[in-house]
Amino acid sequence: MKKTILLILVFNLGLTTEIVKADFVFGTPTNLGPTVNSSGLDITVNISADGLSLFFTSDRSGGSGGLDIWVTTRATVDDPWGEPENLGSLINSSGFDFAPCVSADGLTLYFNSDKPGGFGGQDIYVTTRATKNDPWEEPVNLGAPINTSANETMPSISCDGLELYFSSSLSGGVGQDDIYVAMRATTDSPWSDPVNLMETINTSDNDGFSNISADGLILFFGSLRGGGMGGEDIWMSKRITKDHTWGVPINPGSPVNTSANDGSPSLSSDGTTLYLKSNRPGGLGQVDIWQVPIEPVVDLNGDGKVDPDDMHIMVDHWGENYPLCDIGPTPLGDGVVDIHDFIVLSEHLYRLTAHWKLDETDGSIAYDSFGDYDGTINGNPSWMPTGGMKDGYLMLDGMDDYIETPFILDPSKGSFSVFAWVYCWMPGQVIISQKGLSGGTWLGTNPSGMLMTGFDDVNFGALESESFITDVQWHHVGFVYDTDTLHRRLYVDGILVAEDTSAIVGESSNDGLYIGASKDLGAGTLFSGFIDDIRVYKQALTAKEIAALAQ
């Protein structure tokens, strides 16, 4: 998934003086597509704790009334969503039934409805089922003190089932619609009188569509308050523990919010995905459901890579409340550096496979500063200890100079990325290739001096860009093979310059690399110029990660 915005969230935590800082990436929002979305309104989304059911409201055809509750399911979190199903006339009425919220065990569903027999215009109802395979039972009005003669809408039940957040238009609040919370001691206990979250959360405008995170420490909600990006924006507030007050809300900004109306947030239980409704451009109907990936920032020292140096920082602060390293559970940690944080770091630690800094001053070895893939120098290239883009660099003469490395990865087994800084002036040369019978040119220049890749060109042809890099200037060049799309991508100076339009099946090879030469050491292909800071990753880097490398 494509991460584009680095968001540093600093929460003012109410009456305390403690400040919690958490860094994470909001990725590029994606529309859930025509299976889930329709040409009409698809709104008030809620993801189940297991990530396998997505409840939402829609006015599409096939329902019982103006707005109905629907659900789409999938077998695993890696599978596509199935065709949505209407929850039927037992749940849905001829009026408006919307804002579903399912309990953590998947056996209780809260929603609001204007069906006859309620306390006010809109009331909150609850329905249960014995197992996830059983049908929902007859809904029950929650009654007083939750429901009043006003409108009570948009319920959100906490993971432990002991807090119920909802909106009410009850007079005496801060605005037209305010967010309230009711509590109970056990799931069998009655609800307490609802408490208005007051000016900390609520404003004189409409505030609603609340969603409480699985750990109970983050409250997402929609609001028309000022200071946002559009008509309605998603906001979020943090508290240190469930006994603390909510902090001042912040707007997460782009790409979560746009100049359009963005709301109805629902955070997945693992904190990796935020679902929302939006009428932003690129949708299929009047309002669509979108998802935004979330990933913690694990480059703890900010050097552009995740490596043992970051692990050492975490170990140094083990057991402490050290926000920089508190990256697990995602997305905002739990207040202590422990095994949860180490697990998150470990998931990212070995993405970088090899890194040749090329900062040596002499010798016949180009040392891999990350892995065990030290390269052997051939010919007589010149070590230049200063003047490169990252300290020193290596100057190759285009005649017999190149680096040979051991086997690193089979490019047919999964996504990978390779990047380097180059300063060159000769077209038709190879920057990096994989040797062996099935090898090929990963990065090179075509006869016109444009960046190209010959990866699997025998079967699919070369991928060539229109980016001229033989202009006697430093350029950051990169090649990504992405098995999610089966596309090759070329980057120059952090910008995507060429990508396949059809699927490319990666070629297999179990041999090492040549840096500065083709796989057959062909005359005229050896690289003439300067090369610096070569990196190989066992994954397709994101656009943001690539842009950061090019800085």
Secondary structure, DSSP 4 states (H G I P E B T S, - for coil): --EEEEEEEEEE-TTS--EEEEEEEEE--EE--TTT--SSBEEEEEE-TTSSEEEEEE--TTSSSSBEEEEEE-SSTTSPP---EE--TTT--SSBEEEEEE-TTS-EEEEEE--TT-SSSSEEEEEE-SSTTSPP---EE--TTT--SS-EEEEEE-TTS-EEEEEE--TTSSSSSEEEEEE-SSTTSPPPPPEE-HHHH--SS-EEEEEE-TTS-EEEEEE--TTSSSSSEEEEEE-SSTTSPPPPPB---TTT--SS-EEEEEE-TTSSEEEEEE--TT-SSSBEEEEEEEEE---TT-SSS-SHHHHHHHHHTTTS--GGG---STTT--SS-SHHHHHHHHHHHTSEEEEE----SSSSEE-BSSSS-PEEEES-PEEEEEEETTEEEEEEESSS-EEEEEE---TTSS-EEEEEEEEE--SS-EEEEE-STT-EEEEEE-TTSEEEE-TTHHHH--EEEEEE--SSSEEEEEEEEETTTTEEEEEETTEEEEE-SS--PPPP--SEEEESS-TT--TT-S-EEEEEEEEEESS---HHHHHHHT-
